[in-house]
Amino acid sequence: MYLEVSKLKKSYGEGGSFIEVLKGIDLSVEKGNLCVIQGTSGSGKSTLLNGIGGLDQMDSGSIRVDGKEICGLGQDGLSDYRRKNLGFIFQFYHLVPNLTVKENIQVCEYLSEHPLDLLELLETLGLTEHQNKYPSQLSGGQQQRCAIARALIKNPRLLLCDEPTGALDSETSQDILVLLEKVNKKYGTTILIVTHNNSIKNMVDQVVFIKDGKIQKNYRNEQKVPAAQLEDL
């Protein structure tokens, strides 16, 4: 199993403000799978994603990625893990405003020992004609494509997406999901998508529902629908 989470717990605050966000999460995801993590606001889904991404320290439990234990690593170890293994895509694009599309992508290209081919990636994501534009000259969907390209250029084994369509209209959301599906098939990238959108679960291999810090459902989707055919996005 590529990703294995076991008995994961995370809390914040103390005394009257103490809140237990993750209450013993157990989860496994196979290599090359598309997985959706769903839940209401405050359910713990983003905290779980941040734990897997090495952005938040967990209180207890285990996170193993490709056989390597993440919990307990120091800052240097976590930085090395993120650089070699991960790509991040967020709801807000976090592009550098005074760099072009191509330059924004190259910022992460230099972090990898085995980056993807930049020109091929630009073509795959439909950014070739926009590569010399600045973020302010792009639509929201084009900015998100740039953010995806920046995450992918490192050739990550694991792509973490936190509400990647949350700031987009339905048509552009579908375009982005089609791209993620294409990336998954072309590069074999394992992809975790945290989302409020109930339709996205229909296009993935595995569906996980979190409620109040616990996994309520975790099942294989035996009737996947292509992203291009999703409705009610």
C-alpha positions in Angstrom: 0.0 0.0 0.0 1.4 3.4 -1.0 -0.2 5.5 1.7 -0.9 4.1 5.2 -2.4 6.2 8.0 -2.9 4.5 11.4 -4.5 5.7 14.6 -3.8 9.4 13.7 -4.8 12.0 16.3 -4.6 15.8 16.3 -5.9 18.4 18.7 -5.7 22.1 19.2 -5.9 24.4 22.2 -6.2 23.5 25.9 -8.6 23.9 28.8 -11.9 25.3 27.6 -10.7 25.8 24.1 -9.4 22.3 23.6 -10.7 20.6 20.5 -9.9 17.1 19.2 -9.8 17.4 15.4 -8.7 13.9 14.4 -9.8 11.0 16.6 -7.8 8.0 15.5 -7.9 8.0 11.7 -7.1 4.7 9.8 -6.7 5.0 6.0 -4.8 3.4 3.2 -4.6 4.4 -0.5 -3.1 2.3 -3.3 -0.4 3.7 -5.5 -1.7 5.5 -8.6 -5.2 5.9 -7.2 -7.5 8.9 -7.2 -9.0 9.4 -3.8 -11.6 11.9 -2.6 -11.8 13.0 1.1 -15.1 14.6 1.9 -16.7 16.1 5.0 -18.3 19.3 6.3 -16.3 22.3 7.5 -14.5 21.3 10.7 -14.7 17.6 10.1 -10.9 17.2 10.0 -10.3 16.6 6.3 -7.9 19.5 5.7 -6.0 18.6 8.9 -5.6 15.1 7.7 -4.3 16.4 4.3 -1.9 18.7 6.1 -0.6 15.8 8.2 0.0 13.7 5.2 1.7 16.6 3.6 4.0 17.2 6.6 2.6 20.7 7.1 1.1 19.9 10.6 2.7 17.8 13.4 0.3 15.2 14.6 -0.2 14.3 18.3 0.1 10.6 17.8 -0.3 7.8 15.2 1.5 6.9 12.1 1.7 8.2 8.5 3.7 6.0 6.1 4.2 7.1 2.5 5.9 4.6 0.2 7.1 2.7 3.3 8.6 5.8 5.0 7.3 7.0 8.4 6.5 10.7 8.3 5.3 11.3 11.9 8.3 12.2 14.1 10.5 13.7 11.4 12.2 16.9 12.2 12.0 20.0 10.0 14.9 19.0 7.8 13.4 15.6 7.3 10.0 17.0 6.5 11.4 19.4 4.0 13.3 16.6 2.3 10.1 14.5 2.2 8.0 17.3 0.7 10.6 18.2 -1.9 11.1 14.6 -3.1 7.5 13.2 -2.8 4.8 15.9 -2.8 3.0 18.3 -5.0 0.4 20.7 -3.4 -2.6 22.3 -5.1 -4.8 24.7 -3.0 -8.1 26.5 -3.5 -6.1 29.8 -3.9 -3.3 29.6 -6.4 -0.4 31.3 -4.5 1.3 32.3 -7.8 4.2 34.8 -7.6 2.6 37.9 -9.3 5.8 39.3 -10.9 6.8 36.0 -12.5 5.4 34.6 -15.7 3.6 31.3 -16.0 6.8 29.6 -17.1 8.8 31.2 -14.4 6.3 30.3 -11.7 6.6 26.7 -12.8 10.4 26.8 -13.0 10.5 27.8 -9.3 9.6 24.3 -8.4 11.4 22.6 -11.3 14.7 23.5 -9.7 13.6 21.6 -6.5 13.6 18.2 -8.3 16.4 15.9 -9.4 14.0 14.4 -12.0 11.6 17.0 -13.1 9.0 16.5 -15.9 9.7 18.1 -19.3 8.5 21.7 -19.0 7.4 22.1 -22.6 5.5 18.8 -22.5 3.8 19.8 -19.2 2.8 23.2 -20.7 1.2 21.4 -23.6 -0.6 18.8 -21.4 -2.2 21.6 -19.3 -3.0 23.9 -22.2 -0.6 26.6 -21.1 1.8 26.8 -24.0 0.3 30.0 -25.4 0.1 31.5 -22.0 3.6 30.7 -20.7 4.9 34.3 -21.0 1.9 35.9 -19.3 1.7 37.1 -15.7 -0.9 35.8 -13.3 -2.9 39.1 -13.5 -3.3 38.4 -17.2 -4.9 34.9 -16.6 -8.4 33.8 -15.8 -9.0 31.8 -12.6 -9.0 28.5 -14.5 -5.7 29.4 -16.2 -4.2 30.4 -12.8 -5.2 27.0 -11.4 -3.7 25.2 -14.4 -0.5 27.1 -13.7 -0.7 26.0 -10.0 -1.2 22.4 -11.1 1.8 22.6 -13.5 3.9 24.1 -10.7 3.0 21.2 -8.4 3.6 18.6 -11.2 6.9 19.8 -12.6 8.6 18.1 -9.6 7.3 14.8 -10.8 5.7 14.1 -7.4 4.6 10.6 -6.5 1.8 12.1 -4.4 -0.4 15.1 -5.3 -2.4 16.7 -2.5 -5.3 18.9 -3.6 -7.2 21.0 -1.0 -10.5 22.3 -2.6 -8.8 22.7 -6.0 -12.1 23.8 -7.7 -13.5 25.8 -4.7 -12.9 29.2 -6.3 -14.0 28.2 -9.8 -17.3 28.1 -11.7 -18.8 24.8 -12.7 -17.5 24.8 -16.3 -13.9 25.7 -15.2 -14.1 23.2 -12.3 -14.9 20.4 -14.8 -11.9 21.5 -17.0 -9.6 21.2 -13.9 -11.0 17.8 -12.9 -10.5 16.5 -16.5 -6.8 17.7 -16.2 -6.3 16.0 -12.8 -7.8 12.8 -14.3 -5.4 13.1 -17.3 -2.4 13.7 -15.0 -3.4 10.6 -13.0 -3.5 8.4 -16.1 -0.5 9.9 -17.9 2.0 10.0 -15.0 0.5 7.4 -12.6 0.4 10.1 -9.8 -1.4 9.1 -6.6 -3.9 12.0 -6.0 -5.8 12.9 -2.9 -8.6 15.5 -3.3 -10.2 17.2 -0.3 -13.5 18.8 -1.4 -17.0 19.8 -0.4 -18.3 19.0 -3.9 -20.4 15.8 -3.8 -20.1 15.1 -7.5 -16.3 14.7 -7.6 -16.6 11.4 -5.7 -18.0 9.8 -8.9 -14.8 10.1 -10.9 -12.4 8.6 -8.3 -11.2 5.1 -7.3 -11.7 5.6 -3.5 -14.1 7.7 -1.5 -13.6 8.7 2.1 -16.1 10.5 4.3 -14.9 12.1 7.5 -17.3 13.4 10.2 -16.3 14.8 13.6 -12.7 13.6 13.2 -13.6 10.0 12.4 -13.9 8.2 9.1 -17.6 7.3 8.6 -17.3 5.7 5.1 -14.4 4.4 3.1 -15.1 2.5 0.0 -14.0 1.6 -3.6 -15.9 3.2 -6.4 -16.8 0.4 -8.7 -18.6 2.6 -11.3 -16.3 5.5 -12.1 -17.6 8.3 -14.3 -15.2 10.2 -16.5 -14.6 13.8 -15.2 -16.0 15.2 -18.5 -19.4 13.6 -17.6 -19.8 14.8 -14.1 -22.9 16.9 -13.3 -23.8 19.4 -10.6 -20.3 20.7 -10.1 
